[in-house]
Amino acid sequence: MAGQLSPTGRFERILFATDGSEFCEGAERVAFAMAERFGGTLQLASVVITNPAAESVAPEMIQAAETETRALLDRLHADAAKRGIASVTIFRRGSDPDVEIAAAAEEHGADVIVMGRRGKRGLMKRMTGDATTKVVGAAKCSVLVVPEGAAMWRRRILLATDGSRFSDAAAVAAARIAEICRLPVTVISTVRESFTDERAAQAEEAAARVHDHLAGKGLEVDKVVLRGDPDKLIPETAAAREADLIVMGTHGRTGWERVMVGSVTQSVIGASPNPVLAVKL
């Protein structure tokens, strides 16, 4: 993996964000499996949620949370060592877990954040909750959101493209994963009912261009262009093609784009029973 020039194709530093709940079990499985498969380093991160008021009113509760969190990180670090995976622990305190996770990823040069879709202590409050969405929007690296029961992909990658530069970045990441994991790729482009003929033709062209790029790398690839809502068609096509990883681009990281996540990305993350990789430029 060393020496790659494209940051969207690197998976050398994998930051696993966890609150220790059962909702993070799928993300834990996938993060460890990725580190083994890609030869990466695991950055094991967890946040104690606190603020000045809590420190003043209930310092013993904050201390208990710190003790629990450090024990969690020590357990994960030991598990990584047993599996021959290089790892570091990252302990943070703050009032906004999404801010802390995004900051930790930037400070430690993470290539991807792996996190669960839900959680018990604010990190991932509810299905595609505010914190998860904010991490996807705020992080400068890609974010892999993993449902509780999901595992490492073994069958097929579904790559969603709309012809944008964000989708091109997703194609780079999907190609690298397909090469390492030796998996076929299905490229999907969707045509909304409201699209003009010109915009529909662009969707066809986008799918063909990405298909040809992946085929040129010697990958097994096919493509589909479907008419309808992408937030429904993407997970439905993943299920029909037995794809167990969805890769798609998401917004950039300046201005509003830094904190907002497209509605399609958010919908797909919420609907998919399998991991969804939101790729950032």
C-alpha positions as CSV (number, residue, x, y, z in Angstrom):
1,M,0.0,0.0,0.0
2,A,2.9,2.3,0.6
3,G,3.8,4.9,-2.1
4,Q,0.3,5.5,-3.4
5,L,-0.2,9.1,-4.5
6,S,-4.0,9.3,-4.4
7,P,-5.3,9.9,-0.9
8,T,-8.7,8.5,-1.8
9,G,-7.1,5.1,-2.7
10,R,-5.1,4.8,0.5
11,F,-6.2,2.7,3.5
12,E,-3.0,2.8,5.5
13,R,-4.3,4.6,8.6
14,I,-7.7,3.3,9.6
15,L,-9.4,5.3,12.5
16,F,-12.0,3.2,14.3
17,A,-14.3,5.4,16.3
18,T,-16.2,3.5,19.0
19,D,-18.2,4.1,22.1
20,G,-18.0,0.4,23.1
21,S,-21.7,-0.4,22.5
22,E,-23.1,-3.3,20.6
23,F,-23.9,-0.8,17.8
24,C,-20.2,-0.6,17.1
25,E,-19.6,-4.3,16.8
26,G,-20.0,-4.4,13.0
27,A,-17.6,-1.4,12.7
28,E,-15.1,-3.2,14.9
29,R,-15.2,-6.3,12.8
30,V,-14.7,-4.4,9.6
31,A,-12.0,-2.1,10.9
32,F,-9.9,-5.0,12.2
33,A,-10.5,-6.9,8.9
34,M,-9.5,-3.9,6.8
35,A,-6.3,-3.5,8.8
36,E,-5.4,-7.1,8.2
37,R,-6.3,-7.1,4.5
38,F,-4.8,-3.7,3.6
39,G,-1.8,-3.9,5.9
40,G,-2.8,-0.7,7.7
41,T,-2.4,0.7,11.1
42,L,-5.5,0.9,13.4
43,Q,-6.1,4.1,15.2
44,L,-8.5,3.2,18.0
45,A,-10.5,6.3,19.1
46,S,-13.1,7.0,21.7
47,V,-14.5,10.2,23.2
48,V,-15.6,11.0,26.8
49,I,-18.5,13.5,26.4
50,T,-18.0,16.3,28.9
51,N,-18.3,20.0,29.4
52,P,-17.6,22.5,32.2
53,A,-21.1,22.1,33.7
54,A,-20.7,18.3,33.9
55,E,-17.2,18.6,35.3
56,S,-18.6,20.8,38.1
57,V,-21.9,18.9,38.9
58,A,-20.9,15.3,38.4
59,P,-17.1,14.9,38.3
60,E,-17.3,11.3,39.6
61,M,-19.4,10.4,36.6
62,I,-16.9,11.9,34.2
63,Q,-14.1,10.0,35.9
64,A,-16.0,6.7,35.7
65,A,-16.6,7.3,32.0
66,E,-12.9,8.0,31.5
67,T,-11.9,4.8,33.3
68,E,-14.4,2.8,31.2
69,T,-13.2,4.4,27.9
70,R,-9.5,3.8,28.7
71,A,-10.3,0.2,29.5
72,L,-12.1,-0.1,26.2
73,L,-9.2,1.3,24.3
74,D,-6.7,-1.0,26.1
75,R,-8.8,-4.0,25.3
76,L,-9.0,-3.1,21.6
77,H,-5.2,-2.4,21.5
78,A,-4.5,-5.9,23.1
79,D,-6.9,-7.5,20.6
80,A,-5.0,-5.9,17.7
81,A,-1.7,-7.1,19.1
82,K,-2.9,-10.6,19.3
83,R,-3.9,-10.4,15.6
84,G,-0.6,-8.9,14.6
85,I,-2.1,-5.5,13.8
86,A,-0.2,-2.3,14.5
87,S,-2.4,0.0,16.5
88,V,-2.5,3.2,18.5
89,T,-5.1,4.5,21.0
90,I,-6.7,7.9,20.8
91,F,-8.5,9.2,23.9
92,R,-10.4,12.5,23.7
93,R,-12.7,14.6,25.8
94,G,-15.2,17.1,24.5
95,S,-18.8,18.2,24.3
96,D,-19.2,17.3,20.6
97,P,-18.1,13.8,19.8
98,D,-18.4,14.3,16.0
99,V,-16.0,17.3,16.3
100,E,-13.6,15.3,18.3
101,I,-13.6,12.3,15.9
102,A,-13.1,14.5,12.8
103,A,-10.3,16.4,14.6
104,A,-8.6,13.2,15.7
105,A,-8.7,11.9,12.1
106,E,-7.1,15.1,10.8
107,E,-4.5,15.2,13.5
108,H,-3.5,11.6,13.0
109,G,-3.6,11.6,9.2
110,A,-6.3,9.0,8.9
111,D,-7.2,7.8,5.5
112,V,-10.6,6.6,6.5
113,I,-12.9,6.7,9.6
114,V,-14.8,3.5,10.4
115,M,-17.8,4.0,12.6
116,G,-21.1,2.4,13.5
117,R,-24.4,3.7,12.4
118,R,-25.8,4.0,15.9
119,G,-24.5,4.2,19.4
120,K,-25.3,4.7,23.1
121,R,-23.4,7.8,24.2
122,G,-24.0,10.4,21.5
123,L,-21.2,9.3,19.1
124,M,-23.8,7.6,16.9
125,K,-27.1,8.4,18.7
126,R,-29.6,6.8,16.3
127,M,-29.8,5.5,12.8
128,T,-27.9,7.9,10.6
129,G,-28.1,10.3,13.6
130,D,-26.8,13.8,13.7
131,A,-23.4,12.8,14.9
132,T,-22.8,10.2,12.2
133,T,-24.0,12.7,9.5
134,K,-21.8,15.4,11.0
135,V,-18.7,13.2,11.0
136,V,-19.3,12.3,7.3
137,G,-19.7,16.0,6.5
138,A,-16.9,17.4,8.6
139,A,-14.2,14.8,8.1
140,K,-11.5,15.6,5.6
141,C,-11.1,11.9,4.9
142,S,-13.5,9.2,3.8
143,V,-16.0,7.7,6.2
144,L,-17.1,4.1,6.3
145,V,-20.4,3.7,8.1
146,V,-21.1,0.1,9.2
147,P,-24.4,-1.3,10.5
148,E,-24.4,-3.3,13.7
149,G,-24.7,-6.7,12.0
150,A,-22.4,-6.1,9.0
151,A,-19.1,-7.7,8.3
152,M,-16.2,-7.3,5.9
153,W,-17.3,-7.4,2.2
154,R,-16.7,-10.6,0.3
155,R,-19.0,-10.6,-2.7
156,R,-19.3,-7.4,-4.8
157,I,-18.8,-3.6,-4.7
158,L,-21.6,-1.3,-5.8
159,L,-20.1,2.0,-7.0
160,A,-22.6,4.9,-7.4
161,T,-21.6,7.6,-9.9
162,D,-23.2,10.8,-11.1
163,G,-20.3,12.1,-13.2
164,S,-19.1,14.6,-10.6
165,R,-15.6,14.9,-9.3
166,F,-16.8,13.5,-6.0
167,S,-17.9,10.3,-7.8
168,D,-14.6,10.2,-9.6
169,A,-12.9,10.1,-6.2
170,A,-15.2,7.3,-5.2
171,A,-14.2,5.4,-8.3
172,V,-10.5,5.6,-7.4
173,A,-11.3,4.2,-3.9
174,A,-13.6,1.5,-5.2
175,A,-11.0,0.4,-7.8
176,R,-8.3,0.1,-5.1
177,I,-10.6,-2.0,-2.8
178,A,-11.6,-4.2,-5.7
179,E,-7.9,-4.8,-6.6
180,I,-6.9,-5.7,-3.1
181,C,-10.0,-7.7,-2.2
182,R,-10.4,-9.2,-5.7
183,L,-14.0,-8.4,-6.1
184,P,-16.2,-7.5,-9.0
185,V,-17.7,-4.0,-9.3
186,T,-21.2,-2.9,-10.5
187,V,-21.3,0.7,-11.5
188,I,-24.7,2.3,-11.1
189,S,-25.9,5.7,-12.4
190,T,-29.5,6.9,-11.9
191,V,-31.8,9.1,-14.0
192,R,-34.4,11.0,-12.0
193,E,-37.8,11.4,-13.7
194,S,-37.2,15.2,-13.7
195,F,-34.0,15.0,-15.7
196,T,-33.9,16.5,-19.2
197,D,-32.8,14.3,-22.1
198,E,-29.4,16.0,-21.9
199,R,-29.0,15.2,-18.2
200,A,-30.1,11.6,-18.8
201,A,-27.4,11.3,-21.5
202,Q,-24.8,12.6,-19.0
203,A,-25.8,9.8,-16.6
204,E,-25.3,7.2,-19.3
205,E,-21.9,8.8,-20.2
206,A,-20.8,8.9,-16.5
207,A,-21.5,5.2,-16.0
208,A,-19.8,4.2,-19.3
209,R,-16.7,6.3,-18.5
210,V,-16.3,4.8,-15.0
211,H,-17.0,1.3,-16.3
212,D,-14.3,1.7,-19.0
213,H,-11.8,3.1,-16.5
214,L,-12.3,0.1,-14.1
215,A,-12.2,-2.4,-17.0
216,G,-9.0,-0.8,-18.2
217,K,-7.5,-1.8,-14.8
218,G,-8.4,-5.4,-15.5
219,L,-11.3,-5.5,-13.0
220,E,-14.4,-7.4,-13.5
221,V,-17.1,-4.7,-13.9
222,D,-20.6,-4.2,-15.2
223,K,-22.9,-1.2,-15.3
224,V,-26.5,-0.3,-14.9
225,V,-28.4,2.9,-15.6
226,L,-31.8,3.1,-13.9
227,R,-34.6,5.6,-13.9
228,G,-36.0,6.7,-10.5
229,D,-34.8,8.0,-7.1
230,P,-31.2,7.1,-6.4
231,D,-31.8,6.9,-2.6
232,K,-34.0,3.9,-3.3
233,L,-32.4,2.4,-6.4
234,I,-28.9,2.3,-5.0
235,P,-29.7,0.0,-1.9
236,E,-32.2,-2.0,-4.0
237,T,-29.6,-2.6,-6.7
238,A,-27.0,-3.6,-4.1
239,A,-29.4,-6.2,-2.7
240,A,-30.3,-7.5,-6.2
241,R,-26.6,-7.8,-7.2
242,E,-25.6,-9.2,-3.7
243,A,-23.2,-6.3,-3.3
244,D,-22.0,-6.1,0.3
245,L,-20.2,-2.7,0.0
246,I,-21.5,0.5,-1.4
247,V,-19.1,3.2,-2.4
248,M,-20.2,6.7,-3.3
249,G,-18.8,10.2,-3.3
250,T,-20.0,12.9,-1.0
251,H,-19.5,16.7,-0.7
252,G,-16.3,18.6,-0.3
253,R,-15.0,20.2,2.8
254,T,-15.3,24.0,2.4
255,G,-18.1,26.3,3.5
256,W,-21.5,24.6,3.8
257,E,-20.1,21.5,2.0
258,R,-17.9,20.8,5.0
259,V,-20.8,20.2,7.4
260,M,-23.6,19.1,5.0
261,V,-24.1,15.6,3.6
262,G,-26.2,15.0,0.5
263,S,-29.6,13.6,1.1
264,V,-28.9,10.6,-1.2
265,T,-25.8,9.7,0.8
266,Q,-27.6,10.0,4.1
267,S,-30.6,7.9,2.8
268,V,-28.3,5.2,1.5
269,I,-26.4,5.0,4.7
270,G,-29.7,4.6,6.6
271,A,-31.1,2.0,4.3
272,S,-28.2,-0.2,3.6
273,P,-27.7,-3.4,5.7
274,N,-24.1,-3.4,4.5
275,P,-21.2,-0.9,4.9
276,V,-21.3,2.3,2.9
277,L,-18.1,4.2,2.1
278,A,-18.6,7.9,1.7
279,V,-15.5,9.1,-0.2
280,K,-14.2,12.6,0.2
281,L,-11.8,14.5,-2.1
